[in-house]
Amino acid sequence: MSDDTLNTIKDQIANNPVLLYMKGNPNQPMCGFSAQTVQAVMNCGKRFAYVDILSNPDIREKLKEYANWPTFPQLWVNGELIGGCDIVTEMAGNGELQQLIDEAVPESEAS
């Protein structure tokens, strides 16, 4: 696997305050875990970026190593891996996700 893929991942994480690596896209998630996670993020009402790992197999494989996290989806906020579906939905339920995303994304960038 090339360094280009690793550099792409690093750029994506660095240049997007809220980034979701998922199966499919926000309008058409391709698995239940991605669907639950994207809904939790969308409910926060702020813009976020996503990468469909199904159409980017190099990123899918390299990200597992880079993040030391074997499963998808993966939510990254301000360059930090927050976690997958269980963690994100739990944080959404207790209000932590909204606070985290509000701090990461200025009000002017509401969706």
N, CA, C and O atoms as CSV, one atom per row, in Angstrom:
chain,resi,resn,atom,element,x,y,z
A,1,MET,N,N,0.848,-1.183,0.000
A,1,MET,CA,C,0.000,0.000,0.000
A,1,MET,C,C,0.890,1.242,0.000
A,1,MET,O,O,1.909,1.293,0.689
A,2,SER,N,N,0.502,2.201,-0.755
A,2,SER,CA,C,1.380,3.347,-0.989
A,2,SER,C,C,1.302,4.390,0.118
A,2,SER,O,O,0.333,4.470,0.874
A,3,ASP,N,N,2.361,5.181,0.178
A,3,ASP,CA,C,2.359,6.318,1.088
A,3,ASP,C,C,1.326,7.346,0.654
A,3,ASP,O,O,0.847,8.132,1.472
A,4,ASP,N,N,0.978,7.346,-0.637
A,4,ASP,CA,C,-0.034,8.278,-1.136
A,4,ASP,C,C,-1.360,8.085,-0.407
A,4,ASP,O,O,-2.033,9.057,-0.064
A,5,THR,N,N,-1.731,6.838,-0.174
A,5,THR,CA,C,-2.987,6.551,0.524
A,5,THR,C,C,-2.922,7.077,1.957
A,5,THR,O,O,-3.874,7.689,2.441
A,6,LEU,N,N,-1.815,6.843,2.622
A,6,LEU,CA,C,-1.649,7.338,3.981
A,6,LEU,C,C,-1.689,8.862,4.011
A,6,LEU,O,O,-2.311,9.446,4.899
A,7,ASN,N,N,-1.037,9.506,3.058
A,7,ASN,CA,C,-1.066,10.968,2.984
A,7,ASN,C,C,-2.465,11.486,2.708
A,7,ASN,O,O,-2.856,12.522,3.244
A,8,THR,N,N,-3.223,10.783,1.882
A,8,THR,CA,C,-4.608,11.162,1.613
A,8,THR,C,C,-5.428,11.113,2.891
A,8,THR,O,O,-6.182,12.041,3.181
A,9,ILE,N,N,-5.287,10.042,3.652
A,9,ILE,CA,C,-6.004,9.905,4.926
A,9,ILE,C,C,-5.635,11.040,5.875
A,9,ILE,O,O,-6.507,11.671,6.471
A,10,LYS,N,N,-4.345,11.291,6.008
A,10,LYS,CA,C,-3.895,12.365,6.902
A,10,LYS,C,C,-4.459,13.716,6.475
A,10,LYS,O,O,-4.878,14.511,7.316
A,11,ASP,N,N,-4.471,13.976,5.162
A,11,ASP,CA,C,-5.036,15.229,4.644
A,11,ASP,C,C,-6.529,15.324,4.931
A,11,ASP,O,O,-7.021,16.372,5.348
A,12,GLN,N,N,-7.243,14.235,4.710
A,12,GLN,CA,C,-8.687,14.236,4.962
A,12,GLN,C,C,-8.978,14.550,6.426
A,12,GLN,O,O,-9.855,15.359,6.730
A,13,ILE,N,N,-8.256,13.920,7.313
A,13,ILE,CA,C,-8.477,14.115,8.746
A,13,ILE,C,C,-8.085,15.532,9.160
A,13,ILE,O,O,-8.780,16.156,9.962
A,14,ALA,N,N,-6.979,16.042,8.621
A,14,ALA,CA,C,-6.493,17.367,8.990
A,14,ALA,C,C,-7.383,18.487,8.446
A,14,ALA,O,O,-7.521,19.534,9.078
A,15,ASN,N,N,-7.985,18.266,7.279
A,15,ASN,CA,C,-8.708,19.339,6.603
A,15,ASN,C,C,-10.219,19.334,6.819
A,15,ASN,O,O,-10.928,20.169,6.257
A,16,ASN,N,N,-10.708,18.410,7.621
A,16,ASN,CA,C,-12.143,18.333,7.887
A,16,ASN,C,C,-12.368,18.221,9.392
A,16,ASN,O,O,-12.022,17.207,9.999
A,17,PRO,N,N,-12.948,19.261,9.997
A,17,PRO,CA,C,-13.137,19.214,11.450
A,17,PRO,C,C,-14.016,18.052,11.900
A,17,PRO,O,O,-13.810,17.505,12.984
A,18,VAL,N,N,-14.990,17.671,11.084
A,18,VAL,CA,C,-15.825,16.502,11.383
A,18,VAL,C,C,-15.818,15.629,10.133
A,18,VAL,O,O,-16.256,16.048,9.061
A,19,LEU,N,N,-15.317,14.416,10.291
A,19,LEU,CA,C,-15.145,13.508,9.157
A,19,LEU,C,C,-15.646,12.128,9.543
A,19,LEU,O,O,-15.262,11.578,10.576
A,20,LEU,N,N,-16.507,11.578,8.701
A,20,LEU,CA,C,-17.053,10.250,8.941
A,20,LEU,C,C,-16.618,9.316,7.822
A,20,LEU,O,O,-16.953,9.525,6.656
A,21,TYR,N,N,-15.870,8.289,8.190
A,21,TYR,CA,C,-15.556,7.214,7.257
A,21,TYR,C,C,-16.671,6.190,7.421
A,21,TYR,O,O,-16.876,5.648,8.507
A,22,MET,N,N,-17.386,5.932,6.333
A,22,MET,CA,C,-18.574,5.096,6.435
A,22,MET,C,C,-18.738,4.219,5.203
A,22,MET,O,O,-18.042,4.389,4.203
A,23,LYS,N,N,-19.665,3.284,5.295
A,23,LYS,CA,C,-20.028,2.456,4.151
A,23,LYS,C,C,-21.216,3.120,3.473
A,23,LYS,O,O,-22.303,3.209,4.044
A,24,GLY,N,N,-20.995,3.589,2.241
A,24,GLY,CA,C,-22.033,4.299,1.515
A,24,GLY,C,C,-21.878,5.800,1.702
A,24,GLY,O,O,-20.779,6.300,1.941
A,25,ASN,N,N,-23.004,6.517,1.590
A,25,ASN,CA,C,-22.981,7.962,1.788
A,25,ASN,C,C,-24.136,8.358,2.691
A,25,ASN,O,O,-25.022,7.543,2.948
A,26,PRO,N,N,-24.145,9.588,3.176
A,26,PRO,CA,C,-25.184,9.976,4.141
A,26,PRO,C,C,-26.618,9.765,3.635
A,26,PRO,O,O,-27.515,9.484,4.431
A,27,ASN,N,N,-26.840,9.898,2.332
A,27,ASN,CA,C,-28.184,9.703,1.788
A,27,ASN,C,C,-28.508,8.239,1.515
A,27,ASN,O,O,-29.674,7.871,1.372
A,28,GLN,N,N,-27.474,7.407,1.444
A,28,GLN,CA,C,-27.678,5.996,1.170
A,28,GLN,C,C,-26.615,5.157,1.882
A,28,GLN,O,O,-25.730,4.593,1.238
A,29,PRO,N,N,-26.705,5.077,3.215
A,29,PRO,CA,C,-25.751,4.235,3.952
A,29,PRO,C,C,-25.893,2.778,3.518
A,29,PRO,O,O,-26.992,2.309,3.221
A,30,MET,N,N,-24.778,2.082,3.486
A,30,MET,CA,C,-24.777,0.701,3.000
A,30,MET,C,C,-24.688,-0.333,4.124
A,30,MET,O,O,-24.498,-1.519,3.856
A,31,CYS,N,N,-24.823,0.099,5.363
A,31,CYS,CA,C,-24.931,-0.844,6.476
A,31,CYS,C,C,-25.652,-0.149,7.630
A,31,CYS,O,O,-25.684,1.079,7.706
A,32,GLY,N,N,-26.214,-0.931,8.502
A,32,GLY,CA,C,-26.979,-0.380,9.621
A,32,GLY,C,C,-26.142,0.469,10.564
A,32,GLY,O,O,-26.619,1.477,11.085
A,33,PHE,N,N,-24.898,0.068,10.786
A,33,PHE,CA,C,-24.045,0.837,11.690
A,33,PHE,C,C,-23.731,2.209,11.100
A,33,PHE,O,O,-23.751,3.217,11.807
A,34,SER,N,N,-23.443,2.241,9.804
A,34,SER,CA,C,-23.205,3.532,9.149
A,34,SER,C,C,-24.471,4.383,9.179
A,34,SER,O,O,-24.395,5.594,9.385
A,35,ALA,N,N,-25.630,3.765,8.975
A,35,ALA,CA,C,-26.899,4.496,8.998
A,35,ALA,C,C,-27.141,5.140,10.364
A,35,ALA,O,O,-27.520,6.308,10.444
A,36,GLN,N,N,-26.922,4.384,11.424
A,36,GLN,CA,C,-27.122,4.922,12.779
A,36,GLN,C,C,-26.144,6.052,13.075
A,36,GLN,O,O,-26.515,7.074,13.652
A,37,THR,N,N,-24.905,5.858,12.679
A,37,THR,CA,C,-23.872,6.846,12.972
A,37,THR,C,C,-24.107,8.129,12.195
A,37,THR,O,O,-24.022,9.217,12.766
A,38,VAL,N,N,-24.402,8.026,10.906
A,38,VAL,CA,C,-24.614,9.227,10.102
A,38,VAL,C,C,-25.846,9.982,10.596
A,38,VAL,O,O,-25.868,11.212,10.557
A,39,GLN,N,N,-26.864,9.272,11.056
A,39,GLN,CA,C,-28.053,9.947,11.580
A,39,GLN,C,C,-27.706,10.731,12.850
A,39,GLN,O,O,-28.167,11.857,13.033
A,40,ALA,N,N,-26.907,10.141,13.707
A,40,ALA,CA,C,-26.495,10.827,14.938
A,40,ALA,C,C,-25.717,12.101,14.616
A,40,ALA,O,O,-25.923,13.138,15.246
A,41,VAL,N,N,-24.820,12.016,13.629
A,41,VAL,CA,C,-24.024,13.179,13.245
A,41,VAL,C,C,-24.915,14.228,12.570
A,41,VAL,O,O,-24.804,15.419,12.861
A,42,MET,N,N,-25.786,13.788,11.681
A,42,MET,CA,C,-26.678,14.719,10.993
A,42,MET,C,C,-27.599,15.454,11.977
A,42,MET,O,O,-27.921,16.624,11.771
A,43,ASN,N,N,-28.013,14.776,13.028
A,43,ASN,CA,C,-28.894,15.391,14.025
A,43,ASN,C,C,-28.231,16.557,14.745
A,43,ASN,O,O,-28.917,17.372,15.360
A,44,CYS,N,N,-26.909,16.647,14.677
A,44,CYS,CA,C,-26.197,17.757,15.315
A,44,CYS,C,C,-26.339,19.045,14.501
A,44,CYS,O,O,-26.060,20.130,15.010
A,45,GLY,N,N,-26.766,18.934,13.253
A,45,GLY,CA,C,-27.082,20.109,12.449
A,45,GLY,C,C,-25.892,20.897,11.921
A,45,GLY,O,O,-26.030,22.073,11.583
A,46,LYS,N,N,-24.744,20.276,11.846
A,46,LYS,CA,C,-23.555,20.955,11.336
A,46,LYS,C,C,-23.030,20.211,10.118
A,46,LYS,O,O,-23.288,19.023,9.924
A,47,ARG,N,N,-22.274,20.960,9.293
A,47,ARG,CA,C,-21.660,20.328,8.122
A,47,ARG,C,C,-20.605,19.326,8.575
A,47,ARG,O,O,-19.921,19.514,9.581
A,48,PHE,N,N,-20.503,18.263,7.799
A,48,PHE,CA,C,-19.446,17.285,8.041
A,48,PHE,C,C,-19.061,16.660,6.714
A,48,PHE,O,O,-19.837,16.654,5.759
A,49,ALA,N,N,-17.853,16.138,6.677
A,49,ALA,CA,C,-17.365,15.454,5.487
A,49,ALA,C,C,-17.509,13.950,5.699
A,49,ALA,O,O,-17.586,13.468,6.829
A,50,TYR,N,N,-17.542,13.227,4.592
A,50,TYR,CA,C,-17.580,11.771,4.699
A,50,TYR,C,C,-16.735,11.176,3.575
A,50,TYR,O,O,-16.491,11.805,2.546
A,51,VAL,N,N,-16.303,9.953,3.811
A,51,VAL,CA,C,-15.603,9.175,2.800
A,51,VAL,C,C,-16.277,7.807,2.755
A,51,VAL,O,O,-16.403,7.130,3.775
A,52,ASP,N,N,-16.707,7.415,1.563
A,52,ASP,CA,C,-17.293,6.093,1.356
A,52,ASP,C,C,-16.153,5.095,1.208
A,52,ASP,O,O,-15.473,5.059,0.183
A,53,ILE,N,N,-15.955,4.296,2.230
A,53,ILE,CA,C,-14.836,3.349,2.205
A,53,ILE,C,C,-15.074,2.194,1.243
A,53,ILE,O,O,-14.130,1.507,0.855
A,54,LEU,N,N,-16.328,1.973,0.854
A,54,LEU,CA,C,-16.604,0.901,-0.107
A,54,LEU,C,C,-16.077,1.256,-1.500
A,54,LEU,O,O,-15.656,0.376,-2.250
A,55,SER,N,N,-16.101,2.530,-1.837
A,55,SER,CA,C,-15.578,2.934,-3.145
A,55,SER,C,C,-14.113,3.366,-3.056
A,55,SER,O,O,-13.530,3.786,-4.055
A,56,ASN,N,N,-13.523,3.266,-1.876
A,56,ASN,CA,C,-12.112,3.599,-1.659
A,56,ASN,C,C,-11.428,2.466,-0.886
A,56,ASN,O,O,-11.085,2.638,0.284
A,57,PRO,N,N,-11.226,1.309,-1.530
A,57,PRO,CA,C,-10.676,0.157,-0.798
A,57,PRO,C,C,-9.285,0.389,-0.221
A,57,PRO,O,O,-8.961,-0.166,0.829
A,58,ASP,N,N,-8.455,1.195,-0.879
A,58,ASP,CA,C,-7.125,1.478,-0.326
A,58,ASP,C,C,-7.246,2.219,1.001
A,58,ASP,O,O,-6.560,1.895,1.970
A,59,ILE,N,N,-8.125,3.213,1.033
A,59,ILE,CA,C,-8.340,3.959,2.273
A,59,ILE,C,C,-8.925,3.038,3.336
A,59,ILE,O,O,-8.531,3.100,4.500
A,60,ARG,N,N,-9.854,2.194,2.943
A,60,ARG,CA,C,-10.478,1.267,3.889
A,60,ARG,C,C,-9.420,0.429,4.611
A,60,ARG,O,O,-9.461,0.292,5.833
A,61,GLU,N,N,-8.485,-0.123,3.860
A,61,GLU,CA,C,-7.466,-0.985,4.462
A,61,GLU,C,C,-6.437,-0.182,5.265
A,61,GLU,O,O,-6.096,-0.560,6.386
A,62,LYS,N,N,-5.947,0.909,4.704
A,62,LYS,CA,C,-4.890,1.679,5.350
A,62,LYS,C,C,-5.399,2.370,6.612
A,62,LYS,O,O,-4.662,2.501,7.589
A,63,LEU,N,N,-6.656,2.812,6.595
A,63,LEU,CA,C,-7.213,3.512,7.754
A,63,LEU,C,C,-7.292,2.602,8.975
A,63,LEU,O,O,-7.106,3.059,10.103
A,64,LYS,N,N,-7.566,1.324,8.759
A,64,LYS,CA,C,-7.602,0.380,9.883
A,64,LYS,C,C,-6.270,0.391,10.633
A,64,LYS,O,O,-6.233,0.390,11.863
A,65,GLU,N,N,-5.176,0.402,9.864
A,65,GLU,CA,C,-3.844,0.429,10.465
A,65,GLU,C,C,-3.555,1.789,11.106
A,65,GLU,O,O,-3.093,1.870,12.244
A,66,TYR,N,N,-3.836,2.849,10.353
A,66,TYR,CA,C,-3.531,4.197,10.825
A,66,TYR,C,C,-4.268,4.508,12.126
A,66,TYR,O,O,-3.687,5.057,13.062
A,67,ALA,N,N,-5.546,4.153,12.174
A,67,ALA,CA,C,-6.367,4.465,13.337
A,67,ALA,C,C,-6.232,3.435,14.445
A,67,ALA,O,O,-6.623,3.683,15.586
A,68,ASN,N,N,-5.675,2.270,14.105
A,68,ASN,CA,C,-5.650,1.154,15.045
A,68,ASN,C,C,-7.074,0.847,15.516
A,68,ASN,O,O,-7.319,0.565,16.689
A,69,TRP,N,N,-7.999,0.912,14.561
A,69,TRP,CA,C,-9.421,0.672,14.824
A,69,TRP,C,C,-9.927,-0.163,13.655
A,69,TRP,O,O,-9.949,0.332,12.527
A,70,PRO,N,N,-10.335,-1.412,13.880
A,70,PRO,CA,C,-10.577,-2.335,12.770
A,70,PRO,C,C,-11.922,-2.211,12.062
A,70,PRO,O,O,-12.109,-2.794,10.994
A,71,THR,N,N,-12.856,-1.467,12.634
A,71,THR,CA,C,-14.211,-1.470,12.084
A,71,THR,C,C,-14.634,-0.101,11.567
A,71,THR,O,O,-13.994,0.916,11.836
A,72,PHE,N,N,-15.728,-0.108,10.822
A,72,PHE,CA,C,-16.331,1.112,10.295
A,72,PHE,C,C,-17.801,1.108,10.659
A,72,PHE,O,O,-18.409,0.045,10.787
A,73,PRO,N,N,-18.371,2.275,10.826
A,73,PRO,CA,C,-17.855,3.616,10.557
A,73,PRO,C,C,-16.851,4.078,11.611
A,73,PRO,O,O,-16.725,3.498,12.690
A,74,GLN,N,N,-16.136,5.161,11.243
A,74,GLN,CA,C,-15.217,5.840,12.160
A,74,GLN,C,C,-15.508,7.328,12.088
A,74,GLN,O,O,-15.516,7.917,11.007
A,75,LEU,N,N,-15.746,7.929,13.235
A,75,LEU,CA,C,-15.956,9.372,13.301
A,75,LEU,C,C,-14.701,10.031,13.859
A,75,LEU,O,O,-14.184,9.653,14.910
A,76,TRP,N,N,-14.228,11.036,13.112
A,76,TRP,CA,C,-13.060,11.824,13.508
A,76,TRP,C,C,-13.510,13.263,13.723
A,76,TRP,O,O,-14.216,13.825,12.885
A,77,VAL,N,N,-13.108,13.859,14.831
A,77,VAL,CA,C,-13.424,15.259,15.116
A,77,VAL,C,C,-12.133,15.958,15.524
A,77,VAL,O,O,-11.443,15.543,16.455
A,78,ASN,N,N,-11.831,17.027,14.800
A,78,ASN,CA,C,-10.600,17.797,15.042
A,78,ASN,C,C,-9.366,16.904,15.106
A,78,ASN,O,O,-8.520,17.047,15.989
A,79,GLY,N,N,-9.283,15.980,14.153
A,79,GLY,CA,C,-8.097,15.135,14.042
A,79,GLY,C,C,-8.029,13.972,15.010
A,79,GLY,O,O,-7.036,13.246,15.032
A,80,GLU,N,N,-9.065,13.782,15.809
A,80,GLU,CA,C,-9.059,12.719,16.819
A,80,GLU,C,C,-10.145,11.698,16.508
A,80,GLU,O,O,-11.285,12.060,16.217
A,81,LEU,N,N,-9.783,10.426,16.571
A,81,LEU,CA,C,-10.761,9.368,16.386
A,81,LEU,C,C,-11.687,9.335,17.600
A,81,LEU,O,O,-11.241,9.142,18.731
A,82,ILE,N,N,-12.967,9.524,17.353
A,82,ILE,CA,C,-13.954,9.475,18.431
A,82,ILE,C,C,-14.407,8.041,18.657
A,82,ILE,O,O,-14.509,7.583,19.795
A,83,GLY,N,N,-14.679,7.332,17.559
A,83,GLY,CA,C,-15.070,5.934,17.677
A,83,GLY,C,C,-16.037,5.535,16.591
A,83,GLY,O,O,-16.210,6.229,15.589
A,84,GLY,N,N,-16.668,4.390,16.819
A,84,GLY,CA,C,-17.609,3.830,15.868
A,84,GLY,C,C,-19.048,4.032,16.311
A,84,GLY,O,O,-19.355,4.914,17.113
A,85,CYS,N,N,-19.908,3.207,15.779
A,85,CYS,CA,C,-21.342,3.362,15.966
A,85,CYS,C,C,-21.754,3.384,17.435
A,85,CYS,O,O,-22.475,4.290,17.854
A,86,ASP,N,N,-21.317,2.421,18.214
A,86,ASP,CA,C,-21.743,2.343,19.616
A,86,ASP,C,C,-21.353,3.592,20.400
A,86,ASP,O,O,-22.160,4.141,21.149
A,87,ILE,N,N,-20.120,4.031,20.222
A,87,ILE,CA,C,-19.628,5.201,20.953
A,87,ILE,C,C,-20.368,6.456,20.497
A,87,ILE,O,O,-20.790,7.263,21.324
A,88,VAL,N,N,-20.525,6.622,19.186
A,88,VAL,CA,C,-21.171,7.820,18.652
A,88,VAL,C,C,-22.630,7.889,19.084
A,88,VAL,O,O,-23.103,8.951,19.488
A,89,THR,N,N,-23.348,6.772,19.005
A,89,THR,CA,C,-24.763,6.803,19.391
A,89,THR,C,C,-24.921,7.024,20.897
A,89,THR,O,O,-25.866,7.682,21.331
A,90,GLU,N,N,-24.018,6.489,21.674
A,90,GLU,CA,C,-24.058,6.744,23.120
A,90,GLU,C,C,-23.808,8.223,23.409
A,90,GLU,O,O,-24.499,8.833,24.225
A,91,MET,N,N,-22.810,8.789,22.728
A,91,MET,CA,C,-22.510,10.216,22.916
A,91,MET,C,C,-23.667,11.091,22.450
A,91,MET,O,O,-23.946,12.127,23.053
A,92,ALA,N,N,-24.338,10.680,21.379
A,92,ALA,CA,C,-25.501,11.431,20.889
A,92,ALA,C,C,-26.609,11.404,21.931
A,92,ALA,O,O,-27.291,12.405,22.150
A,93,GLY,N,N,-26.783,10.260,22.567
A,93,GLY,CA,C,-27.843,10.107,23.563
A,93,GLY,C,C,-27.637,10.933,24.813
A,93,GLY,O,O,-28.606,11.368,25.436
A,94,ASN,N,N,-26.384,11.159,25.192
A,94,ASN,CA,C,-26.138,11.909,26.422
A,94,ASN,C,C,-25.720,13.360,26.171
A,94,ASN,O,O,-25.377,14.080,27.109
A,95,GLY,N,N,-25.750,13.790,24.903
A,95,GLY,CA,C,-25.459,15.184,24.578
A,95,GLY,C,C,-24.002,15.500,24.303
A,95,GLY,O,O,-23.682,16.612,23.882
A,96,GLU,N,N,-23.116,14.548,24.531
A,96,GLU,CA,C,-21.684,14.806,24.326
A,96,GLU,C,C,-21.343,15.040,22.859
A,96,GLU,O,O,-20.468,15.849,22.550
A,97,LEU,N,N,-22.022,14.342,21.956
A,97,LEU,CA,C,-21.714,14.474,20.532
A,97,LEU,C,C,-22.050,15.877,20.041
A,97,LEU,O,O,-21.265,16.493,19.321
A,98,GLN,N,N,-23.216,16.376,20.432
A,98,GLN,CA,C,-23.614,17.724,20.021
A,98,GLN,C,C,-22.591,18.750,20.495
A,98,GLN,O,O,-22.193,19.631,19.733
A,99,GLN,N,N,-22.170,18.640,21.733
A,99,GLN,CA,C,-21.191,19.578,22.292
A,99,GLN,C,C,-19.867,19.486,21.538
A,99,GLN,O,O,-19.270,20.510,21.203
A,100,LEU,N,N,-19.412,18.280,21.274
A,100,LEU,CA,C,-18.148,18.066,20.574
A,100,LEU,C,C,-18.193,18.665,19.164
A,100,LEU,O,O,-17.259,19.350,18.746
A,101,ILE,N,N,-19.259,18.410,18.451
A,101,ILE,CA,C,-19.381,18.919,17.087
A,101,ILE,C,C,-19.597,20.428,17.091
A,101,ILE,O,O,-19.063,21.121,16.225
A,102,ASP,N,N,-20.357,20.948,18.032
A,102,ASP,CA,C,-20.536,22.404,18.132
A,102,ASP,C,C,-19.199,23.110,18.340
A,102,ASP,O,O,-18.966,24.183,17.783
A,103,GLU,N,N,-18.327,22.510,19.139
A,103,GLU,CA,C,-17.008,23.100,19.391
A,103,GLU,C,C,-16.118,23.012,18.151
A,103,GLU,O,O,-15.265,23.874,17.937
A,104,ALA,N,N,-16.314,21.978,17.336
A,104,ALA,CA,C,-15.459,21.752,16.169
A,104,ALA,C,C,-15.886,22.563,14.951
A,104,ALA,O,O,-15.049,22.931,14.127
A,105,VAL,N,N,-17.183,22.846,14.832
A,105,VAL,CA,C,-17.711,23.493,13.640
A,105,VAL,C,C,-18.358,24.826,14.025
A,105,VAL,O,O,-19.294,24.852,14.823
A,106,PRO,N,N,-17.865,25.921,13.464
A,106,PRO,CA,C,-18.441,27.226,13.771
A,106,PRO,C,C,-19.921,27.287,13.394
A,106,PRO,O,O,-20.370,26.592,12.483
A,107,GLU,N,N,-20.663,28.122,14.102
A,107,GLU,CA,C,-22.099,28.266,13.856
A,107,GLU,C,C,-22.380,28.644,12.408
A,107,GLU,O,O,-23.413,28.262,11.858
A,108,SER,N,N,-21.481,29.384,11.792
A,108,SER,CA,C,-21.678,29.806,10.406
A,108,SER,C,C,-21.660,28.629,9.431
A,108,SER,O,O,-22.033,28.778,8.268
A,109,GLU,N,N,-21.228,27.466,9.904
A,109,GLU,CA,C,-21.158,26.291,9.034
A,109,GLU,C,C,-22.234,25.277,9.372
A,109,GLU,O,O,-22.054,24.082,9.140
A,110,ALA,N,N,-23.349,25.738,9.916
A,110,ALA,CA,C,-24.466,24.835,10.161
A,110,ALA,C,C,-24.976,24.324,8.820
A,110,ALA,O,O,-24.892,25.018,7.807
A,111,SER,N,N,-25.497,23.122,8.824
A,111,SER,CA,C,-25.955,22.546,7.549
A,111,SER,C,C,-27.302,23.085,7.124
A,111,SER,O,O,-27.820,22.698,6.076
